[in-house]
Each structure stands twice: as C-alpha cells, then as structure tokens.
C-alpha cells in the first residue's frame, strides 16, 4: 500500500531514517525495525513522494529509496526513590527490678520514768482510795533504719520493626529517537478501522479515526496503510486533516477498470507519533 505525506520534506521525521540503494534491505518477519520504500521517481507525478511499508522478504524496486525506523524508543530513566518509611513503634517497657533489701529494725526506746505515787492519807478513817497515778511518758521512737539499695535497671525493650519501603517512583517518559536527536515525552499510538470506498475510478471517500485515548497535546507524524488489496483496487491515501482527538484520511479509487458500481471493503491502519 502507499502513503502520500503532504509537505514531506518539511515535516519533522521522528523515526531514524536509513537511506539505502534502490534495492535496499529486506523486511524480516517479527523485526522490531519498520522498513518502507519512498518513491522518488519524478516521472510519475501521481505516485511521486508515496511511502509504503515493505513486506517481509521483499526489497524496494529501482527508483524507490529504502528507509527504516525503530518501533519503540529506549527505556525511560529510572524513577525517583520512594519516600522513607515511618519510624518503628517504641520497644516494650522492661520488667520492674527486684525490691530493695529491707532496712534493719530500729532499737527499742528506753522505758519512761515511773510516775509519782499518790500522797499518804491521814490516819483516821480510811479515806477513799487515792487516784491512780498518771501513765509514764512513752519512750522516744527509735531512728529509722538505712534505706535499702536500689533495684537493678530493667532490661531494655526490643527495637521496633523497620517501616515499610516507600512506593517506587513512576517510570520516566519513553523518548523517540530521530535524525535530529531525542524528543522527550513522545509516544506512538496505533489503531485500525474498517473502511469501504466506491468501486468507481476517481471516486473518493473519507474515514475519520478517533485517537482521543492517546491523550496527545500535539501530533508529530501520521502514517496510514491499508490491508492488502489487489493492484487494481489499491486506492490513493491522503491525510486530509489531523488533530489530537482524530485523524481524517481521504481514499481515492485509482482503478481505470473499475466496474462503476458496488464498493471495495478493507481495513485502514494508523500509526501516530505525538507528544503527551
């Protein structure tokens, strides 16, 4: 299939273009490098400037330049370190030390002085019994024994467990590498859509593909191809409009032998390079 890119020489080409001889390299199946042929034959104004993918095992014919580019850029830079984990909980309180030794018992106080006896009554009739003398003064309290020694310090509690490791930072943006250096933050969106066009020579139709899910802030390049068709049913392909939400492709029937009725059905494939 072929792709006409308006203003091809002025568009920033993000893929690394490798220009070869007219024969060029072959496209290997399962390769991570995309190979295509660019038509630079000025004798045919209808196909001059067309770009078409190269099938596995094929080479570009005479008059077409072989170009290639990587499907994906290098891996992004490593994300920032995670946040430091929280401090572990305090250790368990140590057990209480044993009680100190009890101090010695103080000495017994000296006995109090004997109280005075009552006075002797006069001889005569027996008088009443004299009052009981006062109780002697209580002896002074003995001095307090020495304070017992302080018990041993309890065993220190175990250290708290280490906090959980912080979450890993987000990956760096995947760059796209082109002939003029690195474009940071670029990404590739691919998609497909069923299309059909009138089976009449010169008839045109348009197909609009929604790319809003790519969340691009700007578009760098667009590549459109069709599912394999016969030579006579191969239409011209033109990117008629592009935005960060949709791409519109114009298809023109280039089959002079078209019957003039019915439609041709196929699948449109888009590869869009943009900046998020």
C-alpha positions, 0 to 999 in steps of 0.5 A: 500500500502507499502513503502520500505525506503532504509537505514531506520534506518539511515535516519533522521525521521522528523515526531514524531514517536509513537511506539505502540503494534502490534495492535496499534491505529486506523486511524480516518477519517479527523485526522490531525495525519498520522498513518502507520504500519512498518513491522518488521517481519524478516521472510519475507525478501521481505516485511521486513522494508515496511511502509504503511499508515493505513486506517481509522478504521483499526489497524496494524496486529501482527508483524507490529509496529504502528507509527504516525506523525503530518501533519503540524508543529506549527505556525511560530513566529510572524513577525517583526513590520512594519516600522513607518509611515511618519510624518503628513503634517504641520497644516494650517497657522492661520488667520492674527490678527486684525490691530493695533489701529491707532496712534493719529494725530500729532499737527499742526506746528506753522505758519512761520514768515511773510516775509519782505515787499518790500522797499518804492519807491521814490516819483516821478513817480510811479515806477513799482510795487515792487516784491512780497515778498518771501513765509514764511518758512513752519512750522516744521512737527509735531512728529509722533504719538505712534505706535499702539499695536500689533495684537493678535497671530493667532490661531494655525493650526490643527495637521496633520493626523497620517501616515499610519501603516507600512506593517506587517512583513512576517510570520516566517518559519513553523518548523517540529517537530521530535524525535530529536527536531525542524528543522527550515525552513522545509516544506512538499510538496505533489503531485500525478501522474498517473502511469501504470506498466506491468501486468507481475510478476517481471516486473518493471517500473519507474515514475519520479515526478517533485517537482521543485515548492517546491523550496527545497535546500535539501530533508529530507524524501520521502514517496510514496503510491499508490491508492488502488489496489487489493492484487494481483496487489499491486506492490513493491515501491522503491525510486530509486533516489531523488533530489530537482527538482524530485523524481524517484520511481521504481514499481515492479509487485509482482503478481505470477498470473499475466496474462503476458500481458496488464498493471495495471493503478493507481495513485502514491502519494508523500509526501516530507519533505525538507528544503527551 
